[in-house]
Amino acid sequence: MEKKNERNNNGGCISKSRMGRQKIEIKKIINEEARQVCFSKRRNGLIKKAGELCILCGVEIAIIVFSPAGKAFSYGDPSVDAVINRFIDPSSHVPTPPDAHYASTIDELNRQNDELVQQIEVEKKR
């Protein structure tokens, strides 16, 4: 429990108790819905941390994660393929130009945009 000292209206100190971040026990989550929600949140956190590591340290990274439902999710900088190919054959590594890793992101965003445009057209036809 965290204690924080604050001043009251008379200038004196009062102590407030706060819960702070609680430590959770690391064990399998039994409830399937709660497990899926936890996976989704932690997956996004993992990808965010990986992106920060790439930016701060200039590293190349690839992450492949399978959800409890069996769906695959991946993240790579500059791309998953580039990192895996470098892992398989380190001697063939050719440094990628700085803007090359944006190509895969742009492709993914364009694909998502196309899907959303199609969904909008379907909704308009209703």
N, CA, C and O atoms as a GROMACS GRO file, in nm:
protein
  504
    1MET      N    1   0.084  -0.116   0.000
    1MET     CA    2   0.000   0.000   0.000
    1MET      C    3   0.090   0.124   0.000
    1MET      O    4   0.192   0.128   0.067
    2GLU      N    5   0.049   0.224  -0.076
    2GLU     CA    6   0.127   0.345  -0.092
    2GLU      C    7   0.066   0.456  -0.008
    2GLU      O    8  -0.056   0.472  -0.005
    3LYS      N    9   0.150   0.532   0.060
    3LYS     CA   10   0.100   0.645   0.139
    3LYS      C   11   0.146   0.773   0.073
    3LYS      O   12   0.260   0.786   0.028
    4LYS      N   13   0.053   0.869   0.068
    4LYS     CA   14   0.085   0.997   0.007
    4LYS      C   15   0.049   1.107   0.106
    4LYS      O   16  -0.063   1.112   0.156
    5ASN      N   17   0.143   1.195   0.132
    5ASN     CA   18   0.117   1.306   0.224
    5ASN      C   19   0.059   1.422   0.145
    5ASN      O   20   0.113   1.461   0.041
    6GLU      N   21  -0.050   1.478   0.195
    6GLU     CA   22  -0.112   1.594   0.133
    6GLU      C   23  -0.138   1.697   0.240
    6GLU      O   24  -0.144   1.664   0.359
    7ARG      N   25  -0.153   1.820   0.200
    7ARG     CA   26  -0.181   1.929   0.294
    7ARG      C   27  -0.333   1.948   0.304
    7ARG      O   28  -0.404   1.943   0.204
    8ASN      N   29  -0.379   1.968   0.426
    8ASN     CA   30  -0.521   2.000   0.443
    8ASN      C   31  -0.539   2.151   0.434
    8ASN      O   32  -0.442   2.224   0.411
    9ASN      N   33  -0.660   2.199   0.453
    9ASN     CA   34  -0.689   2.342   0.441
    9ASN      C   35  -0.614   2.428   0.542
    9ASN      O   36  -0.589   2.545   0.515
   10ASN      N   37  -0.577   2.373   0.655
   10ASN     CA   38  -0.507   2.447   0.759
   10ASN      C   39  -0.355   2.444   0.742
   10ASN      O   40  -0.283   2.499   0.826
   11GLY      N   41  -0.306   2.381   0.637
   11GLY     CA   42  -0.163   2.374   0.613
   11GLY      C   43  -0.096   2.254   0.676
   11GLY      O   44   0.023   2.232   0.654
   12GLY      N   45  -0.169   2.175   0.754
   12GLY     CA   46  -0.112   2.056   0.816
   12GLY      C   47  -0.109   1.940   0.718
   12GLY      O   48  -0.179   1.940   0.617
   13CYS      N   49  -0.028   1.841   0.749
   13CYS     CA   50  -0.017   1.723   0.663
   13CYS      C   51  -0.120   1.618   0.703
   13CYS      O   52  -0.144   1.595   0.821
   14ILE      N   53  -0.178   1.557   0.603
   14ILE     CA   54  -0.265   1.443   0.627
   14ILE      C   55  -0.213   1.328   0.543
   14ILE      O   56  -0.155   1.349   0.437
   15SER      N   57  -0.234   1.210   0.589
   15SER     CA   58  -0.185   1.092   0.519
   15SER      C   59  -0.301   1.023   0.449
   15SER      O   60  -0.404   0.996   0.511
   16LYS      N   61  -0.285   0.994   0.320
   16LYS     CA   62  -0.388   0.923   0.244
   16LYS      C   63  -0.331   0.788   0.202
   16LYS      O   64  -0.219   0.780   0.152
   17SER      N   65  -0.409   0.685   0.223
   17SER     CA   66  -0.366   0.553   0.180
   17SER      C   67  -0.418   0.527   0.040
   17SER      O   68  -0.534   0.554   0.010
   18ARG      N   69  -0.333   0.475  -0.045
   18ARG     CA   70  -0.370   0.440  -0.181
   18ARG      C   71  -0.331   0.295  -0.205
   18ARG      O   72  -0.234   0.245  -0.149
   19MET      N   73  -0.408   0.229  -0.290
   19MET     CA   74  -0.382   0.088  -0.318
   19MET      C   75  -0.258   0.070  -0.407
   19MET      O   76  -0.180  -0.023  -0.386
   20GLY      N   77  -0.239   0.157  -0.505
   20GLY     CA   78  -0.127   0.139  -0.595
   20GLY      C   79  -0.150   0.020  -0.687
   20GLY      O   80  -0.257  -0.040  -0.685
   21ARG      N   81  -0.052  -0.013  -0.765
   21ARG     CA   82  -0.064  -0.126  -0.857
   21ARG      C   83  -0.045  -0.256  -0.780
   21ARG      O   84   0.054  -0.273  -0.709
   22GLN      N   85  -0.140  -0.344  -0.794
   22GLN     CA   86  -0.136  -0.471  -0.722
   22GLN      C   87  -0.066  -0.577  -0.805
   22GLN      O   88  -0.081  -0.583  -0.927
   23LYS      N   89   0.010  -0.660  -0.739
   23LYS     CA   90   0.077  -0.771  -0.805
   23LYS      C   91  -0.023  -0.884  -0.823
   23LYS      O   92  -0.097  -0.918  -0.731
   24ILE      N   93  -0.025  -0.943  -0.944
   24ILE     CA   94  -0.116  -1.055  -0.966
   24ILE      C   95  -0.039  -1.185  -0.968
   24ILE      O   96   0.078  -1.189  -1.007
   25GLU      N   97  -0.105  -1.289  -0.927
   25GLU     CA   98  -0.043  -1.421  -0.927
   25GLU      C   99  -0.035  -1.470  -1.072
   25GLU      O  100  -0.133  -1.461  -1.146
   26ILE      N  101   0.081  -1.521  -1.111
   26ILE     CA  102   0.100  -1.571  -1.246
   26ILE      C  103   0.055  -1.716  -1.252
   26ILE      O  104   0.127  -1.807  -1.210
   27LYS      N  105  -0.065  -1.735  -1.303
   27LYS     CA  106  -0.119  -1.869  -1.324
   27LYS      C  107  -0.221  -1.859  -1.436
   27LYS      O  108  -0.268  -1.750  -1.468
   28LYS      N  109  -0.255  -1.972  -1.496
   28LYS     CA  110  -0.348  -1.972  -1.608
   28LYS      C  111  -0.485  -1.920  -1.564
   28LYS      O  112  -0.536  -1.957  -1.459
   29ILE      N  113  -0.541  -1.832  -1.646
   29ILE     CA  114  -0.674  -1.778  -1.619
   29ILE      C  115  -0.776  -1.882  -1.664
   29ILE      O  116  -0.778  -1.923  -1.780
   30ILE      N  117  -0.861  -1.923  -1.573
   30ILE     CA  118  -0.957  -2.030  -1.599
   30ILE      C  119  -1.070  -1.984  -1.692
   30ILE      O  120  -1.104  -2.054  -1.787
   31ASN      N  121  -1.127  -1.868  -1.664
   31ASN     CA  122  -1.238  -1.814  -1.742
   31ASN      C  123  -1.189  -1.780  -1.883
   31ASN      O  124  -1.098  -1.698  -1.899
   32GLU      N  125  -1.250  -1.843  -1.986
   32GLU     CA  126  -1.202  -1.824  -2.124
   32GLU      C  127  -1.218  -1.680  -2.172
   32GLU      O  128  -1.130  -1.628  -2.241
   33GLU      N  129  -1.329  -1.617  -2.136
   33GLU     CA  130  -1.351  -1.478  -2.180
   33GLU      C  131  -1.248  -1.385  -2.115
   33GLU      O  132  -1.193  -1.298  -2.183
   34ALA      N  133  -1.223  -1.403  -1.988
   34ALA     CA  134  -1.123  -1.321  -1.917
   34ALA      C  135  -0.984  -1.346  -1.973
   34ALA      O  136  -0.903  -1.254  -1.983
   35ARG      N  137  -0.956  -1.472  -2.010
   35ARG     CA  138  -0.826  -1.507  -2.068
   35ARG      C  139  -0.806  -1.435  -2.202
   35ARG      O  140  -0.698  -1.384  -2.230
   36GLN      N  141  -0.912  -1.431  -2.284
   36GLN     CA  142  -0.904  -1.365  -2.414
   36GLN      C  143  -0.883  -1.215  -2.398
   36GLN      O  144  -0.804  -1.155  -2.470
   37VAL      N  145  -0.954  -1.154  -2.304
   37VAL     CA  146  -0.939  -1.011  -2.278
   37VAL      C  147  -0.797  -0.981  -2.230
   37VAL      O  148  -0.734  -0.885  -2.276
   38CYS      N  149  -0.747  -1.061  -2.138
   38CYS     CA  150  -0.612  -1.043  -2.086
   38CYS      C  151  -0.509  -1.057  -2.199
   38CYS      O  152  -0.415  -0.979  -2.208
   39PHE      N  153  -0.529  -1.159  -2.284
   39PHE     CA  154  -0.438  -1.180  -2.397
   39PHE      C  155  -0.436  -1.058  -2.488
   39PHE      O  156  -0.329  -1.011  -2.527
   40SER      N  157  -0.552  -1.008  -2.520
   40SER     CA  158  -0.563  -0.894  -2.611
   40SER      C  159  -0.491  -0.772  -2.555
   40SER      O  160  -0.415  -0.706  -2.627
   41LYS      N  161  -0.513  -0.742  -2.429
   41LYS     CA  162  -0.449  -0.626  -2.367
   41LYS      C  163  -0.298  -0.645  -2.358
   41LYS      O  164  -0.221  -0.553  -2.388
   42ARG      N  165  -0.256  -0.761  -2.315
   42ARG     CA  166  -0.112  -0.785  -2.299
   42ARG      C  167  -0.041  -0.794  -2.434
   42ARG      O  168   0.075  -0.756  -2.445
   43ARG      N  169  -0.110  -0.846  -2.536
   43ARG     CA  170  -0.052  -0.851  -2.671
   43ARG      C  171  -0.022  -0.709  -2.718
   43ARG      O  172   0.086  -0.682  -2.768
   44ASN      N  173  -0.118  -0.619  -2.701
   44ASN     CA  174  -0.097  -0.480  -2.742
   44ASN      C  175   0.016  -0.416  -2.663
   44ASN      O  176   0.095  -0.340  -2.718
   45GLY      N  177   0.026  -0.447  -2.534
   45GLY     CA  178   0.136  -0.395  -2.453
   45GLY      C  179   0.270  -0.449  -2.498
   45GLY      O  180   0.370  -0.376  -2.501
   46LEU      N  181   0.273  -0.577  -2.533
   46LEU     CA  182   0.397  -0.639  -2.581
   46LEU      C  183   0.443  -0.574  -2.711
   46LEU      O  184   0.561  -0.545  -2.728
   47ILE      N  185   0.349  -0.552  -2.803
   47ILE     CA  186   0.383  -0.490  -2.932
   47ILE      C  187   0.429  -0.346  -2.911
   47ILE      O  188   0.522  -0.301  -2.977
   48LYS      N  189   0.366  -0.275  -2.820
   48LYS     CA  190   0.407  -0.138  -2.790
   48LYS      C  191   0.550  -0.136  -2.736
   48LYS      O  192   0.631  -0.054  -2.778
   49LYS      N  193   0.580  -0.226  -2.643
   49LYS     CA  194   0.716  -0.233  -2.587
   49LYS      C  195   0.818  -0.271  -2.694
   49LYS      O  196   0.929  -0.217  -2.695
   50ALA      N  197   0.781  -0.362  -2.784
   50ALA     CA  198   0.872  -0.401  -2.892
   50ALA      C  199   0.901  -0.282  -2.983
   50ALA      O  200   1.015  -0.261  -3.024
   51GLY      N  201   0.798  -0.204  -3.015
   51GLY     CA  202   0.816  -0.086  -3.097
   51GLY      C  203   0.907   0.016  -3.030
   51GLY      O  204   0.992   0.077  -3.095
   52GLU      N  205   0.888   0.034  -2.900
   52GLU     CA  206   0.973   0.126  -2.825
   52GLU      C  207   1.118   0.079  -2.825
   52GLU      O  208   1.210   0.160  -2.839
   53LEU      N  209   1.139  -0.051  -2.811
   53LEU     CA  210   1.274  -0.107  -2.812
   53LEU      C  211   1.340  -0.081  -2.947
   53LEU      O  212   1.459  -0.048  -2.953
   54CYS      N  213   1.264  -0.096  -3.055
   54CYS     CA  214   1.317  -0.069  -3.189
   54CYS      C  215   1.360   0.077  -3.204
   54CYS      O  216   1.467   0.106  -3.256
   55ILE      N  217   1.275   0.167  -3.157
   55ILE     CA  218   1.304   0.309  -3.170
   55ILE      C  219   1.421   0.350  -3.081
   55ILE      O  220   1.513   0.418  -3.128
   56LEU      N  221   1.418   0.310  -2.955
   56LEU     CA  222   1.520   0.354  -2.859
   56LEU      C  223   1.657   0.294  -2.887
   56LEU      O  224   1.759   0.362  -2.874
   57CYS      N  225   1.660   0.167  -2.927
   57CYS     CA  226   1.788   0.096  -2.940
   57CYS      C  227   1.827   0.067  -3.084
   57CYS      O  228   1.937   0.018  -3.109
   58GLY      N  229   1.739   0.094  -3.178
   58GLY     CA  230   1.770   0.069  -3.319
   58GLY      C  231   1.783  -0.078  -3.352
   58GLY      O  232   1.863  -0.115  -3.438
   59VAL      N  233   1.705  -0.162  -3.286
   59VAL     CA  234   1.713  -0.306  -3.309
   59VAL      C  235   1.606  -0.351  -3.408
   59VAL      O  236   1.507  -0.281  -3.431
   60GLU      N  237   1.629  -0.467  -3.465
   60GLU     CA  238   1.528  -0.532  -3.548
   60GLU      C  239   1.462  -0.638  -3.463
   60GLU      O  240   1.529  -0.708  -3.386
   61ILE      N  241   1.330  -0.651  -3.474
   61ILE     CA  242   1.258  -0.742  -3.386
   61ILE      C  243   1.144  -0.809  -3.462
   61ILE      O  244   1.084  -0.750  -3.552
   62ALA      N  245   1.115  -0.933  -3.423
   62ALA     CA  246   0.999  -1.005  -3.477
   62ALA      C  247   0.930  -1.077  -3.362
   62ALA      O  248   0.995  -1.141  -3.279
   63ILE      N  249   0.798  -1.066  -3.358
   63ILE     CA  250   0.718  -1.133  -3.256
   63ILE      C  251   0.606  -1.206  -3.327
   63ILE      O  252   0.536  -1.149  -3.411
   64ILE      N  253   0.588  -1.333  -3.293
   64ILE     CA  254   0.475  -1.411  -3.343
   64ILE      C  255   0.406  -1.469  -3.220
   64ILE      O  256   0.468  -1.537  -3.139
   65VAL      N  257   0.276  -1.441  -3.208
   65VAL     CA  258   0.199  -1.483  -3.092
   65VAL      C  259   0.072  -1.551  -3.141
   65VAL      O  260   0.008  -1.505  -3.235
   66PHE      N  261   0.036  -1.662  -3.076
   66PHE     CA  262  -0.089  -1.731  -3.107
   66PHE      C  263  -0.186  -1.708  -2.992
   66PHE      O  264  -0.153  -1.731  -2.876
   67SER      N  265  -0.307  -1.663  -3.025
   67SER     CA  266  -0.410  -1.637  -2.924
   67SER      C  267  -0.460  -1.769  -2.867
   67SER      O  268  -0.434  -1.875  -2.923
   68PRO      N  269  -0.533  -1.763  -2.756
   68PRO     CA  270  -0.592  -1.886  -2.701
   68PRO      C  271  -0.685  -1.954  -2.802
   68PRO      O  272  -0.706  -2.075  -2.795
   69ALA      N  273  -0.741  -1.876  -2.895
   69ALA     CA  274  -0.829  -1.932  -2.998
   69ALA      C  275  -0.751  -1.988  -3.116
   69ALA      O  276  -0.810  -2.048  -3.206
   70GLY      N  277  -0.619  -1.970  -3.117
   70GLY     CA  278  -0.536  -2.025  -3.223
   70GLY      C  279  -0.504  -1.929  -3.335
   70GLY      O  280  -0.440  -1.968  -3.432
   71LYS      N  281  -0.548  -1.804  -3.325
   71LYS     CA  282  -0.522  -1.705  -3.429
   71LYS      C  283  -0.380  -1.649  -3.411
   71LYS      O  284  -0.338  -1.619  -3.299
   72ALA      N  285  -0.308  -1.635  -3.522
   72ALA     CA  286  -0.171  -1.586  -3.517
   72ALA      C  287  -0.167  -1.434  -3.531
   72ALA      O  288  -0.240  -1.376  -3.611
   73PHE      N  289  -0.081  -1.371  -3.451
   73PHE     CA  290  -0.056  -1.228  -3.459
   73PHE      C  291   0.094  -1.209  -3.471
   73PHE      O  292   0.172  -1.280  -3.406
   74SER      N  293   0.135  -1.113  -3.554
   74SER     CA  294   0.279  -1.091  -3.570
   74SER      C  295   0.309  -0.941  -3.573
   74SER      O  296   0.225  -0.859  -3.608
   75TYR      N  297   0.431  -0.910  -3.535
   75TYR     CA  298   0.482  -0.774  -3.540
   75TYR      C  299   0.629  -0.783  -3.576
   75TYR      O  300   0.701  -0.866  -3.521
   76GLY      N  301   0.673  -0.700  -3.665
   76GLY     CA  302   0.814  -0.699  -3.701
   76GLY      C  303   0.860  -0.561  -3.740
   76GLY      O  304   0.785  -0.483  -3.798
   77ASP      N  305   0.983  -0.532  -3.709
   77ASP     CA  306   1.044  -0.407  -3.749
   77ASP      C  307   1.187  -0.437  -3.792
   77ASP      O  308   1.268  -0.469  -3.706
   78PRO      N  309   1.221  -0.428  -3.919
   78PRO     CA  310   1.148  -0.366  -4.029
   78PRO      C  311   1.030  -0.450  -4.079
   78PRO      O  312   0.929  -0.393  -4.121
   79SER      N  313   1.040  -0.580  -4.076
   79SER     CA  314   0.927  -0.669  -4.107
   79SER      C  315   0.959  -0.805  -4.046
   79SER      O  316   1.074  -0.837  -4.020
   80VAL      N  317   0.855  -0.884  -4.024
   80VAL     CA  318   0.876  -1.017  -3.968
   80VAL      C  319   0.962  -1.100  -4.062
   80VAL      O  320   1.055  -1.168  -4.019
   81ASP      N  321   0.931  -1.094  -4.193
   81ASP     CA  322   1.008  -1.172  -4.291
   81ASP      C  323   1.156  -1.135  -4.290
   81ASP      O  324   1.242  -1.223  -4.293
   82ALA      N  325   1.186  -1.006  -4.285
   82ALA     CA  326   1.325  -0.962  -4.286
   82ALA      C  327   1.400  -1.013  -4.164
   82ALA      O  328   1.515  -1.057  -4.176
   83VAL      N  329   1.338  -1.007  -4.048
   83VAL     CA  330   1.403  -1.052  -3.925
   83VAL      C  331   1.422  -1.203  -3.926
   83VAL      O  332   1.527  -1.253  -3.887
   84ILE      N  333   1.320  -1.277  -3.970
   84ILE     CA  334   1.331  -1.423  -3.976
   84ILE      C  335   1.437  -1.465  -4.076
   84ILE      O  336   1.516  -1.555  -4.048
   85ASN      N  337   1.441  -1.400  -4.193
   85ASN     CA  338   1.544  -1.432  -4.292
   85ASN      C  339   1.683  -1.404  -4.238
   85ASN      O  340   1.776  -1.481  -4.262
   86ARG      N  341   1.698  -1.296  -4.165
   86ARG     CA  342   1.828  -1.265  -4.104
   86ARG      C  343   1.864  -1.370  -3.999
   86ARG      O  344   1.980  -1.408  -3.986
   87PHE      N  345   1.764  -1.416  -3.923
   87PHE     CA  346   1.787  -1.519  -3.820
   87PHE      C  347   1.831  -1.650  -3.885
   87PHE      O  348   1.923  -1.716  -3.837
   88ILE      N  349   1.765  -1.687  -3.995
   88ILE     CA  350   1.797  -1.812  -4.065
   88ILE      C  351   1.934  -1.805  -4.130
   88ILE      O  352   2.011  -1.901  -4.122
   89ASP      N  353   1.966  -1.693  -4.194
   89ASP     CA  354   2.093  -1.679  -4.264
   89ASP      C  355   2.158  -1.545  -4.230
   89ASP      O  356   2.143  -1.448  -4.304
   90PRO      N  357   2.230  -1.540  -4.117
   90PRO     CA  358   2.290  -1.413  -4.073
   90PRO      C  359   2.390  -1.353  -4.172
   90PRO      O  360   2.409  -1.232  -4.175
   91SER      N  361   2.453  -1.437  -4.254
   91SER     CA  362   2.554  -1.387  -4.348
   91SER      C  363   2.492  -1.309  -4.463
   91SER      O  364   2.561  -1.232  -4.530
   92SER      N  365   2.363  -1.328  -4.489
   92SER     CA  366   2.299  -1.261  -4.602
   92SER      C  367   2.235  -1.128  -4.563
   92SER      O  368   2.162  -1.069  -4.643
   93HIS      N  369   2.263  -1.081  -4.442
   93HIS     CA  370   2.199  -0.957  -4.396
   93HIS      C  371   2.249  -0.837  -4.475
   93HIS      O  372   2.369  -0.810  -4.482
   94VAL      N  373   2.154  -0.768  -4.534
   94VAL     CA  374   2.181  -0.642  -4.601
   94VAL      C  375   2.100  -0.536  -4.526
   94VAL      O  376   1.978  -0.547  -4.517
   95PRO      N  377   2.167  -0.435  -4.473
   95PRO     CA  378   2.092  -0.334  -4.397
   95PRO      C  379   1.979  -0.275  -4.481
   95PRO      O  380   1.998  -0.242  -4.598
   96THR      N  381   1.863  -0.261  -4.421
   96THR     CA  382   1.749  -0.207  -4.493
   96THR      C  383   1.751  -0.055  -4.485
   96THR      O  384   1.791   0.002  -4.384
   97PRO      N  385   1.709   0.010  -4.592
   97PRO     CA  386   1.701   0.156  -4.587
   97PRO      C  387   1.602   0.198  -4.478
   97PRO      O  388   1.510   0.123  -4.447
   98PRO      N  389   1.620   0.316  -4.420
   98PRO     CA  390   1.535   0.356  -4.308
   98PRO      C  391   1.385   0.352  -4.338
   98PRO      O  392   1.306   0.319  -4.249
   99ASP      N  393   1.344   0.383  -4.461
   99ASP     CA  394   1.201   0.386  -4.493
   99ASP      C  395   1.146   0.251  -4.536
   99ASP      O  396   1.026   0.239  -4.557
  100ALA      N  397   1.230   0.150  -4.549
  100ALA     CA  398   1.183   0.020  -4.598
  100ALA      C  399   1.084  -0.045  -4.503
  100ALA      O  400   0.990  -0.111  -4.548
  101HIS      N  401   1.102  -0.028  -4.373
  101HIS     CA  402   1.011  -0.094  -4.279
  101HIS      C  403   0.872  -0.031  -4.280
  101HIS      O  404   0.776  -0.091  -4.230
  102TYR      N  405   0.860   0.090  -4.335
  102TYR     CA  406   0.728   0.151  -4.344
  102TYR      C  407   0.642   0.086  -4.452
  102TYR      O  408   0.520   0.094  -4.447
  103ALA      N  409   0.705   0.021  -4.550
  103ALA     CA  410   0.630  -0.040  -4.660
  103ALA      C  411   0.531  -0.144  -4.609
  103ALA      O  412   0.416  -0.146  -4.653
  104SER      N  413   0.574  -0.230  -4.518
  104SER     CA  414   0.483  -0.333  -4.467
  104SER      C  415   0.369  -0.270  -4.387
  104SER      O  416   0.256  -0.317  -4.393
  105THR      N  417   0.399  -0.165  -4.312
  105THR     CA  418   0.295  -0.096  -4.236
  105THR      C  419   0.195  -0.030  -4.330
  105THR      O  420   0.074  -0.036  -4.307
  106ILE      N  421   0.245   0.033  -4.434
  106ILE     CA  422   0.158   0.098  -4.532
  106ILE      C  423   0.071  -0.004  -4.602
  106ILE      O  424  -0.048   0.020  -4.623
  107ASP      N  425   0.129  -0.118  -4.640
  107ASP     CA  426   0.051  -0.225  -4.703
  107ASP      C  427  -0.062  -0.271  -4.612
  107ASP      O  428  -0.175  -0.288  -4.657
  108GLU      N  429  -0.032  -0.292  -4.485
  108GLU     CA  430  -0.133  -0.338  -4.389
  108GLU      C  431  -0.242  -0.233  -4.372
  108GLU      O  432  -0.361  -0.267  -4.368
  109LEU      N  433  -0.204  -0.107  -4.360
  109LEU     CA  434  -0.303   0.000  -4.344
  109LEU      C  435  -0.390   0.014  -4.469
  109LEU      O  436  -0.510   0.038  -4.458
  110ASN      N  437  -0.330  -0.001  -4.587
  110ASN     CA  438  -0.409   0.003  -4.711
  110ASN      C  439  -0.508  -0.112  -4.717
  110ASN      O  440  -0.622  -0.093  -4.760
  111ARG      N  441  -0.467  -0.230  -4.672
  111ARG     CA  442  -0.556  -0.346  -4.671
  111ARG      C  443  -0.673  -0.320  -4.576
  111ARG      O  444  -0.788  -0.347  -4.610
  112GLN      N  445  -0.643  -0.268  -4.458
  112GLN     CA  446  -0.748  -0.237  -4.362
  112GLN      C  447  -0.842  -0.130  -4.416
  112GLN      O  448  -0.964  -0.137  -4.397
  113ASN      N  449  -0.786  -0.030  -4.485
  113ASN     CA  450  -0.867   0.076  -4.544
  113ASN      C  451  -0.963   0.018  -4.648
  113ASN      O  452  -1.081   0.054  -4.651
  114ASP      N  453  -0.912  -0.070  -4.734
  114ASP     CA  454  -0.997  -0.133  -4.836
  114ASP      C  455  -1.112  -0.210  -4.772
  114ASP      O  456  -1.226  -0.203  -4.818
  115GLU      N  457  -1.082  -0.284  -4.665
  115GLU     CA  458  -1.186  -0.359  -4.595
  115GLU      C  459  -1.292  -0.266  -4.537
  115GLU      O  460  -1.412  -0.293  -4.546
  116LEU      N  461  -1.248  -0.156  -4.477
  116LEU     CA  462  -1.343  -0.062  -4.418
  116LEU      C  463  -1.429   0.006  -4.524
  116LEU      O  464  -1.548   0.028  -4.503
  117VAL      N  465  -1.369   0.040  -4.638
  117VAL     CA  466  -1.445   0.100  -4.748
  117VAL      C  467  -1.551   0.003  -4.797
  117VAL      O  468  -1.664   0.043  -4.824
  118GLN      N  469  -1.515  -0.125  -4.809
  118GLN     CA  470  -1.613  -0.226  -4.850
  118GLN      C  471  -1.725  -0.238  -4.748
  118GLN      O  472  -1.842  -0.248  -4.786
  119GLN      N  473  -1.692  -0.236  -4.620
  119GLN     CA  474  -1.795  -0.244  -4.516
  119GLN      C  475  -1.889  -0.124  -4.521
  119GLN      O  476  -2.010  -0.138  -4.502
  120ILE      N  477  -1.834  -0.006  -4.546
  120ILE     CA  478  -1.916   0.115  -4.556
  120ILE      C  479  -2.011   0.104  -4.675
  120ILE      O  480  -2.128   0.140  -4.664
  121GLU      N  481  -1.960   0.056  -4.789
  121GLU     CA  482  -2.045   0.040  -4.907
  121GLU      C  483  -2.158  -0.058  -4.881
  121GLU      O  484  -2.271  -0.035  -4.924
  122VAL      N  485  -2.129  -0.167  -4.812
  122VAL     CA  486  -2.232  -0.265  -4.778
  122VAL      C  487  -2.338  -0.202  -4.688
  122VAL      O  488  -2.457  -0.223  -4.708
  123GLU      N  489  -2.294  -0.123  -4.589
  123GLU     CA  490  -2.388  -0.057  -4.498
  123GLU      C  491  -2.474   0.046  -4.571
  123GLU      O  492  -2.593   0.060  -4.541
  124LYS      N  493  -2.416   0.117  -4.668
  124LYS     CA  494  -2.491   0.217  -4.743
  124LYS      C  495  -2.600   0.152  -4.828
  124LYS      O  496  -2.706   0.210  -4.849
  125LYS      N  497  -2.573   0.031  -4.878
  125LYS     CA  498  -2.669  -0.040  -4.964
  125LYS      C  499  -2.787  -0.093  -4.885
  125LYS      O  500  -2.891  -0.124  -4.944
  126ARG      N  501  -2.776  -0.105  -4.754
  126ARG     CA  502  -2.884  -0.158  -4.671
  126ARG      C  503  -3.002  -0.067  -4.667
  126ARG      O  504  -3.102  -0.097  -4.601
   0.00000   0.00000   0.00000
